[in-house]
Amino acid sequence: MGELLNKISDFFKKNEKIKLILIILFIGMMSFQIRAQTADMPFAEDSQYLKELFSDDNGRMYLTALDPYYYLRLTENYQNSGYSHVGETIVQIDNKNVPYDTIQYAPPGHTVGSVSALSIATIIVYSLWNSLDSTVTLLNAAFWVPAIMSIFLGIPVFFIIRRNTSSNMGGLVGALLLISSQSLIYKTSAGFSDTPIFEILPLLFIVWLIMEAIHAQDNTKKSVIFGGLATILMGIYPKMWLGWWYAYDITAGFMAIYLAYEYITKSKNLKNVLYTSTLFLIGGGLIISLISGINKFIQGVFSPIGFTAISEGSKITGWPNVYTTVSELAIPTFNEIITNSVGSILLFIVGVIGIMFSFVSFRHEKREFDIKYALYLTLWLLATFYAATKGVRFIALMTPALAIGIGIFAGQVENILKRYEKKVEYILYPVIGIISAVTLFKYGAEISDILIPTTYVPIVVYISIISILSLLIYKISDIISEKENAFKKVFGILLAIMLVLPSMATAVPFYTAPTMNDGWMDSLNWIKTETPENSVVTCWWDNGHIYTWATRKMVTFDGGSQNTPRAYWVGHAFSTSDENLSVGILRMLASSGDSAFDEDSLLLKKTGSVKDTVNILNEILPLSKKDAKALLLEKYGLNSTEVDEIIALTHPENTNPDYLITYNRMTDIAQVWSMFGNWNFSLPSDTDNSVRDKGYYQKLTGTAEVINKTTVIRLPLYSGDEYDIINIIEISQSGIATANALIDTEGQVEMQTPNFHKLILKFGENVYEQDINENGDYSEIVRLEKVSEDTYQVYAWISTKDLEDSVYTKLHFLDGYGLEKISLEKASQDPTTYGVQPGFKVYSVNYGTEYLN
């Protein structure tokens, strides 16, 4: 047995490339499997109904987020155009045929750029997969692109660490930490077919290739090859991500400082570094300029100068800044930056120590001083830490530098154990032993799930198992065959486990439910097939990309245009209680877009004020053309030509039909759209959102039963140590009565008059409104849906007073009650959150002809 183990150990030592291949396969397959967990749909908890609801006709899950549907639509356009462009059509602008998106931010839409790397990758996956299975769609291919691309995430990290430390174990630690990082998994998992995978992956390879080019100082050909590959990758990086410039600028800063260092120290490698730097900086700039344009290159290089806080946008435009409410753009605290980057303050510290350790290299079996890794990683960490202070979404950019630092730390400690055992054994062995034992005790039971997080793609599982078993056999044989070093190697493994296991454990299980579902698709298909071609969909921005993809109809507002004046206008259309104003806003947006109020508009130029422009438009939009003209002429002193120009935009004769969408989550985010819809333009633009007026709905849970022909609804309002309050509503032939029952700890009941301003009750086809307290700040909205004889589903909310009569309340809770021009056309299931069912609703907007009088 001992002889066999020696042979196995010798085989791997003599065939280092086989060992490297197994390590790379294991890292890649693990990265894929971690991200493939979403395809199992664990959120459904084995409910076949939910699995079918969130998947297409072939049982393949919908994409998990919102922005991926924008890229999916462009990819479909690219395929449908014969791989010539990504626009919905081609239009002629300045005598040039330009790809044009007619449905995003419409009307009028906008020009679009060239095909992205994401679309190309999706097409490649689709072409290969569809050739084997004709049921595969572009959506199915897009679902798997990030997981497939993630296979390559850990490779450059492994080799960067290995080059610095000569430690496979260190490289494995850094790679596994990166692929399991919580800051990266969600946005690079299967289903999140977006650009984040292309934000990180090219930079990792650029750093690795640059380092290899510099290392190859005795081999000019090898140096040129690595430097050339890095240059080409940098040149096409702008096609992958708009923030490409941060990689170029960090690398340029590193090369400038490193060249100066090499010159001062009179290094023999100066010429090689100079050649590599010149090739990368000038060559990369030329390729970027040729492919993307000289302006893009220049703007990119100087982009850090203009990288400021997101709140600046509102100060410039005068319109509300939606970015201040986007969670991933929220300004994080210092603690959030630290913990979200690699999971804990301890690992963050280890990563920083590892970056400092990278000054020392053991790659030539001796201790050497080497500045380049520490220099690059330090610049990288500082730049991305600064970016992280501008928004939560940028924290993930820190993770690779820290993961490399942690891997270097592990590799350097392993080197120290090998070379200085007697000096450090009394310190390192007990520390590593205790922490690794605690780690194994805490996470050991999850190791099987970590190694096989999913079996969705069997071939990947087989490759992963074969790789890890082969490496395990080698490591066991290596430890046994070298008894004199066995202790060191065991503690090296324990160190790796100590660093990696917590992060890997948090990555399993991992799942996320799609927003898109069959219920939504049912209503969106209705819009696609049953409405005129020039129809416009108006909605709150968050799901706009889904609507453009599914309906192929014009959408006024989506994730690519959320920080625009339409945030105010769409929010106002939902939050106002004036139906004529709401319809006027929808008519204006659907037919003339921003033309009545944008920076080139006559009204804004005349008033010189966004506030005054908004006030005038809010006055004239509900009026007929005749009354609106009179108001502009008499109150605001405009001449007839100016009035006609404005009225043509606010009261157009040729209109696009508008369809309004509400869905259950809009109830949850009412404080956002109502804040923008009720925006006070008189307040300073930098007024904190917390002090602005906003409405909201608070969900209530309740029961209903029929007692002696009286329907009794019970809605718990408060539960405390001393008493509970239950709101009781009774519906009988004699009318509706409501009261609060205050119940103390002894069961004594005291009936009180509710402090609500109003009770709004939808019961069957009827809606009842009852004024309760004119001084009340909140109202109660209740909707009863009959399930069976004498059994009802109760939906209830407490509403702020400013939303009780809003258009949204009348639409979503009351199916259009009290509205004359907005009518419910289609409703379907909305399983994404609690609320009215069916909860995804499409309404038609009837402008009528009276406004033209």
Secondary structure, DSSP 8 states (H G I E B T S, - for coil): -HHHHHHHHHHHHH-HHHHHHHHHHHHHHHHHHHHHGGGG-GGGTT-HHHHHHTB-TTS-B--SSSTHHHHHHHHHHHHHTTSS--SSEEEEETTEEEEEESSBTTTT-EE-----HHHHHHHHHHHHHHTT-TT--HHHHHHHHHHHHGGGTHHHHHHHHHHHH--HHHHHHHHHHHHT-HHHHHHHSTT--STHHHHHHHHHHHHHHHHHHHH-TT-HHHHHHHHHHHHHHHHHGGGT-TTTHHHHHHHHHHHHHHHHHHHHTT-TTHHHHHHHHHIIIIIHHHHHHHHH-HHHHHHHHTGGGG---TTHHHHHHSS--GGGG-GGGS---HHHHHHHHHSSHHHHHHHHHHHHHTTEE-TTSS-EE--HHHHHHHHHHHHHHHHHTT-GGGGGGGHHHHHHHHHHHHHHHHHHHHH-HHHHHHHHHHHHHHHHHHHHHHHGGGHHHHH-S--SSHHHHHHHHHHHHHHHHHHHHHHHH-GGGHHHHHHHHHHHHHHHHHHHHHTSS-----S--HHHHHHHHHHHHHS-TT-EEE--GGGHHHHHHHH-SEES--TTS-SSTHHHHHHHHHH-S-HHHHHHHHHHHHHHTTTTTSTT-HHHHHH--HHHHHHHHHHHTTS-HHHHHHHHHHTT---HHHHHHHHHHHS-SS---EEEEE-THHHHTHHHHHHHHT--TTS-TT--GGGS----EEEE--EEEEETTEEEEEEEEEE-SSEEEEEEEEEETTEEEEEEEEEETT--EEEE----SEEEEEETTEEEEEE--TT-SEEEEEEEEEEETTEEEEEEEEEEGGGTTSHHIIIIITTTTT-SSEEEEEEE--TTSSSSSS-EEEEEE---SGGG-
